[in-house]
Each structure stands twice: as structure tokens, then as C-alpha cells.
Amino acid sequence: MISFKLMRIISYLRDVFFVAAGICSATIGLKGFLLPNGFLDGGITGVSLLANFMTGGHIATFIIVFNMPFIWLGARQISTEFAVKTLFAILALSAMLVVVDMPSITNDKLLTAVFGGIFLGAGIGLCVRGGAVIDGTEALALYCSRRFGIAVGDVIIILNVTIFSAAALLVNIETAMYSMLTYAAASKAVDFLISGIEEYIGLTIISERSGEIHDALMHKLGKAVTVYKGGAGYMSDAERQILFCIITRLEVSKIESEITQLDPSAFITQQTINHVRGGMVKKRPLHD
């Protein structure tokens, strides 16, 4: 049996790997695509890029300076461990931006917007999986949500609308529009790496053979199942056991196949689960 200490070491090494990979990916996105072509992104990184474009100062300096208040917010709103990891991640990214000498990968505006966003978003997503962030937007959004009752998503939207409006006024509209495309690509990459691979799915199963399905899910597939008592509403008022099970997206096909083998006529619905805490499910890295 693996000891608790060994599990902590493995978890720590996994986090280091994710953060290191995220920093490398973000460095490629910034130095290989966005910086040489004067493109922006959303969030605190976008503010840093805009400051770099307007003043000519080094991007590494702006990333450190602009993220410092949000590291403090992260320590207050999330945890000290999160703030320490984030501090080291931001310092490491800034060091990479100073040390690494990388030529522009492409001068094509569309390719720059899309692939620059993908690499930067992948970097942010990988760092989140390692328990850190390299952009303080989430910490700011969480603080505003708890302090003023504004939804996290609304805070991020307001911040990014402000950044892109400033880009349109201070640079030009074309750059602002391409920067929106960069942000869209980065957001998709972040979403996929944080939740897309192991996105939680809730399965609701109604079947006349619910007992057999329940046993198969519990004992054969090792899944926790919640059982509701309900009644059929179509051509019958017979009582039914309604099963509910939370799984990852990659397990859907296997579990549906198992259910279909037991009852080809079983009624199955799926819904996306945004957040799970507790219970017997495979956990994601905590970042909210």
C-alpha cells in the first residue's frame, strides 16, 4: 500500500510537472506569436501586453507588477499554498520571457491570433491543473464575487471588455478584434485542459431492471449511485427506482454500453456538472 508521504511526493511532482509545462507553453505563445506581432490577450496578461506595447517596457516586469495584488488576493480568498505556487509560477514565467530567445513563428495575423491564444491558454490551463495561475484574473473575479455579489463570469467579461476597448482606442480596432480572437482561442484551451478531458457528466437512468444496473455500476464498475424513488409518468403509474451517477466524460460510452447490455430500453439522460465536491468521484484540481 502506498504511504501517505509517498502520495504527497507524487502529488507534488505532478503539480511541478504541470506548472513547468504550462510555463513553457505560455512562453511559446507570448514570445513566438503575440509579442512579435503586437497582439493582446484578455486578463492581466492582456493588461501586461498592452503596457508593453504602449511603453516599450519589458513584458516580464509588467507581468510581475500587475499580478502582485492578485497574489495577495489569492492568499486571502483561496489559500496561502495557492498564492505561493502562483508567485513562483509568475516569477518563473517572467524569467523564461527574459532568458529564452525565440524567433517569431509566423507573421500571419490569423495564425498568430489562434495559435498564440492556444499556447497561452494551454499554459494557463496546465498551471491551474498544477494548483497555480499565471494570470490573476480569477483571483480578482473571486474577490469581487465575494465582496460585491457579482458573478465571477461577469467580472471577467467586464475586465476583458475594458481591455479590448482600451486596445481599440490606444492601438487600433483591428488589433483589438484580433486580440478578441486570441482570447477566444485561449479560453477554449483553458476550458479543455481544466475540465474538458475529465468533464463531469451526470447520468440519470430509469429502467425496469434498475436493481441489476445498480449492482453493475456499484460492484463491477466501482461507481457511486444515488437511488431515488419515483413513479412512471407514461402509460403507467408503477413505482420506479431512478438511478443517478456522476462520471467523467471519458467513461460515458463504457457505462452506457454496460447499461444497454442489461436493459436495451433503459431511459438515460446526460447533463454537464459544473462542480463536484465530496462523494466518491474522481477529483479535479481545486481552482475556484
CORWOVEN-V398151 format. One record per residue. RES is the residue in one small letter. D_CENTER is the distance of its C-alpha to the mean C-alpha in whole Angstrom. Layout:
<<RES,D_CENTER> <RES,D_CENTER>>
//
This chain:
<<m,32> <i,29> <s,30> <f,27> <k,28> <l,27> <m,24> <r,23> <i,24> <i,22> <s,19> <y,19> <l,20> <r,17> <d,15> <v,17> <f,17> <f,13> <v,13> <a,16> <a,15> <g,12> <i,15> <c,17> <s,15> <a,15> <t,18> <i,19> <g,17> <l,19> <k,22> <g,23> <f,22> <l,21> <l,24> <p,27> <n,26> <g,26> <f,22> <l,20> <d,16> <g,15> <g,14> <i,16> <t,16> <g,18> <v,20> <s,21> <l,22> <l,24> <a,26> <n,26> <f,28> <m,30> <t,31> <g,31> <g,30> <h,28> <i,24> <a,23> <t,25> <f,24> <i,20> <i,22> <v,24> <f,21> <n,19> <m,21> <p,22> <f,18> <i,18> <w,21> <l,19> <g,17> <a,19> <r,21> <q,18> <i,16> <s,18> <t,20> <e,19> <f,15> <a,17> <v,19> <k,17> <t,15> <l,19> <f,19> <a,16> <i,17> <l,21> <a,20> <l,19> <s,22> <a,24> <m,23> <l,23> <v,27> <v,28> <v,26> <d,29> <m,27> <p,29> <s,27> <i,26> <t,27> <n,29> <d,28> <k,26> <l,24> <l,23> <t,22> <a,20> <v,18> <f,18> <g,17> <g,14> <i,13> <f,14> <l,13> <g,9> <a,9> <g,10> <i,8> <g,5> <l,8> <c,9> <v,7> <r,8> <g,11> <g,11> <a,11> <v,10> <i,12> <d,12> <g,14> <t,13> <e,11> <a,14> <l,16> <a,14> <l,15> <y,18> <c,19> <s,18> <r,20> <r,23> <f,24> <g,22> <i,20> <a,17> <v,14> <g,13> <d,17> <v,16> <i,14> <i,16> <i,19> <l,18> <n,17> <v,20> <t,22> <i,21> <f,22> <s,25> <a,26> <a,25> <a,28> <l,30> <l,30> <v,30> <n,30> <i,29> <e,28> <t,26> <a,24> <m,24> <y,22> <s,20> <m,18> <l,18> <t,16> <y,14> <a,13> <a,13> <a,10> <s,8> <k,9> <a,8> <v,5> <d,4> <f,7> <l,6> <i,3> <s,6> <g,8> <i,10> <e,11> <e,10> <y,13> <i,16> <g,19> <l,22> <t,26> <i,29> <i,32> <s,35> <e,39> <r,38> <s,35> <g,37> <e,37> <i,33> <h,32> <d,34> <a,32> <l,29> <m,30> <h,32> <k,31> <l,27> <g,27> <k,25> <a,25> <v,27> <t,28> <v,31> <y,32> <k,36> <g,36> <g,39> <a,39> <g,39> <y,41> <m,44> <s,44> <d,44> <a,43> <e,41> <r,38> <q,35> <i,32> <l,29> <f,25> <c,23> <i,19> <i,18> <t,15> <r,15> <l,17> <e,20> <v,21> <s,23> <k,25> <i,25> <e,27> <s,29> <e,30> <i,31> <t,33> <q,35> <l,36> <d,36> <p,36> <s,36> <a,34> <f,32> <i,28> <t,25> <q,21> <q,19> <t,15> <i,14> <n,11> <h,12> <v,14> <r,16> <g,20> <g,21> <m,22> <v,18> <k,16> <k,14> <r,10> <p,9> <l,10> <h,8> <d,10>>
//
